[in-house]
Amino acid sequence: MFRVLKPGGFLIYSDLILPGWIAALLCHFGNDRYRFPTRTGLDRIIEDKASRVICQTTRGWFYEVILQRN
Protein backbone atom coordinates (compact mmCIF):
# COMPACT_ATOMS: atom_id res chain seq x y z
CA MET A 1 0.00 0.00 0.00
CA PHE A 2 2.81 2.41 0.84
CA ARG A 3 4.61 1.66 -2.41
CA VAL A 4 1.75 3.01 -4.55
CA LEU A 5 0.79 5.90 -2.25
CA LYS A 6 2.00 9.23 -3.64
CA PRO A 7 4.03 11.56 -1.40
CA GLY A 8 1.66 13.51 0.83
CA GLY A 9 -1.10 10.94 0.21
CA PHE A 10 -3.24 9.47 2.96
CA LEU A 11 -3.86 5.85 3.93
CA ILE A 12 -6.75 4.81 6.15
CA TYR A 13 -6.15 1.37 7.63
CA SER A 14 -8.48 -0.67 9.82
CA ASP A 15 -8.01 -4.24 11.00
CA LEU A 16 -8.89 -6.72 13.70
CA ILE A 17 -6.02 -7.45 16.08
CA LEU A 18 -5.30 -10.09 18.67
CA PRO A 19 -3.85 -9.45 22.09
CA GLY A 20 -0.16 -10.40 22.12
CA TRP A 21 -0.65 -13.31 24.50
CA ILE A 22 -3.22 -14.92 22.19
CA ALA A 23 -0.94 -14.51 19.16
CA ALA A 24 1.94 -16.03 21.18
CA LEU A 25 -0.27 -18.94 22.24
CA LEU A 26 -1.30 -19.62 18.64
CA CYS A 27 2.34 -19.40 17.55
CA HIS A 28 3.23 -21.95 20.24
CA PHE A 29 0.83 -24.41 18.63
CA GLY A 30 2.61 -24.22 15.29
CA ASN A 31 0.91 -21.27 13.59
CA ASP A 32 2.92 -18.50 11.94
CA ARG A 33 2.72 -15.46 14.24
CA TYR A 34 2.54 -13.02 11.31
CA ARG A 35 -0.85 -14.41 10.32
CA PHE A 36 -2.29 -12.90 13.49
CA PRO A 37 -1.88 -9.12 13.58
CA THR A 38 -1.12 -7.51 16.95
CA ARG A 39 -0.94 -3.83 17.82
CA THR A 40 2.81 -4.14 18.38
CA GLY A 41 3.31 -5.75 14.98
CA LEU A 42 1.24 -3.15 13.13
CA ASP A 43 2.97 -0.29 14.99
CA ARG A 44 6.34 -1.73 13.95
CA ILE A 45 5.29 -1.83 10.29
CA ILE A 46 4.15 1.80 10.47
CA GLU A 47 7.45 2.88 12.06
CA ASP A 48 9.42 1.05 9.35
CA LYS A 49 7.57 2.91 6.61
CA ALA A 50 8.32 6.30 8.25
CA SER A 51 4.83 7.63 7.67
CA ARG A 52 3.24 10.38 9.71
CA VAL A 53 0.48 9.12 11.99
CA ILE A 54 -2.48 11.51 11.78
CA CYS A 55 -4.83 9.55 14.05
CA GLN A 56 -4.56 6.15 15.71
CA THR A 57 -7.08 4.32 17.88
CA THR A 58 -7.34 0.87 19.36
CA ARG A 59 -10.65 -0.23 20.81
CA GLY A 60 -10.81 -3.79 22.01
CA TRP A 61 -9.82 -5.92 19.06
CA PHE A 62 -10.11 -3.08 16.50
CA TYR A 63 -7.11 -1.15 15.20
CA GLU A 64 -7.58 1.98 13.10
CA VAL A 65 -4.97 4.41 11.84
CA ILE A 66 -4.80 7.30 9.36
CA LEU A 67 -1.33 7.80 7.87
CA GLN A 68 0.24 10.35 5.59
CA ARG A 69 3.19 9.36 3.44
CA ASN A 70 6.26 11.54 3.83
Residue pairs with C-beta under 8 A, 6 or more apart in sequence:
1 11
1 13
2 11
2 49
2 51
2 69
5 11
5 69
6 69
7 69
7 70
8 68
8 69
9 68
9 69
10 54
10 66
10 67
10 68
10 69
11 51
11 66
11 67
11 68
11 69
12 64
12 65
12 66
12 67
13 63
13 64
13 65
13 66
13 67
14 62
14 63
14 64
14 65
15 37
15 42
15 62
15 63
16 37
16 61
16 62
16 63
17 37
17 38
17 39
17 42
17 58
17 61
17 62
17 63
18 26
18 36
18 37
18 38
18 61
19 38
19 61
20 38
20 39
20 40
22 36
23 33
23 36
23 38
23 41
24 33
26 33
26 36
27 33
27 36
34 41
37 63
39 58
39 63
42 63
42 65
46 53
46 65
46 67
49 67
49 69
50 70
51 67
51 68
51 69
51 70
52 67
52 68
52 69
52 70
53 65
53 66
53 67
54 66
54 67
54 68
55 64
55 65
55 66
56 64
56 65
56 66
57 63
57 64
57 65
58 64
